[in-house]
């Protein structure tokens, strides 16, 4: 399969194929174990994979500090740059028109499918009554990200053991 441990796996929405992340590649497989497409182009380990809701596009997140949007034939459509450390998780919105990334750098980012940064989630408005600063910058790596079912929130899971809900 891969030359390194497999960090993520996901089903295509139709359930007829799976997508795996590992070494510097991601791979698309049929359910009989035949490799259909190898996605090459990252310069470091691929940490996360995600299918678009329609199953016609794939996103990857990598330790090379980028995420990529691919067609099913393995052609890179867009490279998302802007994180300062490993990109650990990637997720499509329920409508498939945006992608969210989470990084070791303690930020989550929201992108359109052309690679434009729409929002950068790096901290939150502090509670002055609790003695917090006006803006509290996150210091903990974010390991997981997903959209709420209605697409109105991003949900992140961090190394500090906290789950955060971010209004979009």
TAGIJO-V232817 format. One record per backbone hydrogen bond with DSSP energy under -1.0 kcal/mol. CO is the residue of the C=O (numbers start at 0). NH is the residue of the N-H. If there is no record, write none. Layout:
CO_NH + CO_NH
This chain:
7_20 + 9_18 + 11_14 + 16_11 + 17_28 + 18_9 + 19_26 + 20_6 + 21_45 + 22_45 + 24_21 + 25_38 + 26_19 + 27_35 + 27_36 + 28_17 + 29_32 + 33_29 + 36_27 + 38_25 + 44_62 + 47_60 + 49_58 + 51_54 + 56_51 + 57_69 + 58_49 + 59_67 + 60_46 + 60_47 + 61_64 + 61_86 + 65_61 + 66_79 + 67_59 + 68_76 + 68_77 + 69_57 + 70_73 + 74_70 + 77_68 + 79_66 + 85_103 + 88_101 + 90_99 + 92_95 + 97_92 + 98_110 + 99_90 + 100_108 + 101_87 + 101_88 + 102_105 + 102_141 + 106_102 + 107_120 + 108_100 + 109_117 + 109_118 + 110_98 + 111_114 + 115_111 + 118_109 + 120_107 + 121_137 + 123_135 + 126_129 + 126_131 + 127_130 + 133_125 + 135_123 + 140_158 + 143_156 + 145_154 + 147_150 + 151_167 + 152_147 + 153_165 + 154_145 + 155_163 + 156_142 + 156_143 + 157_160 + 161_157 + 163_155 + 165_153
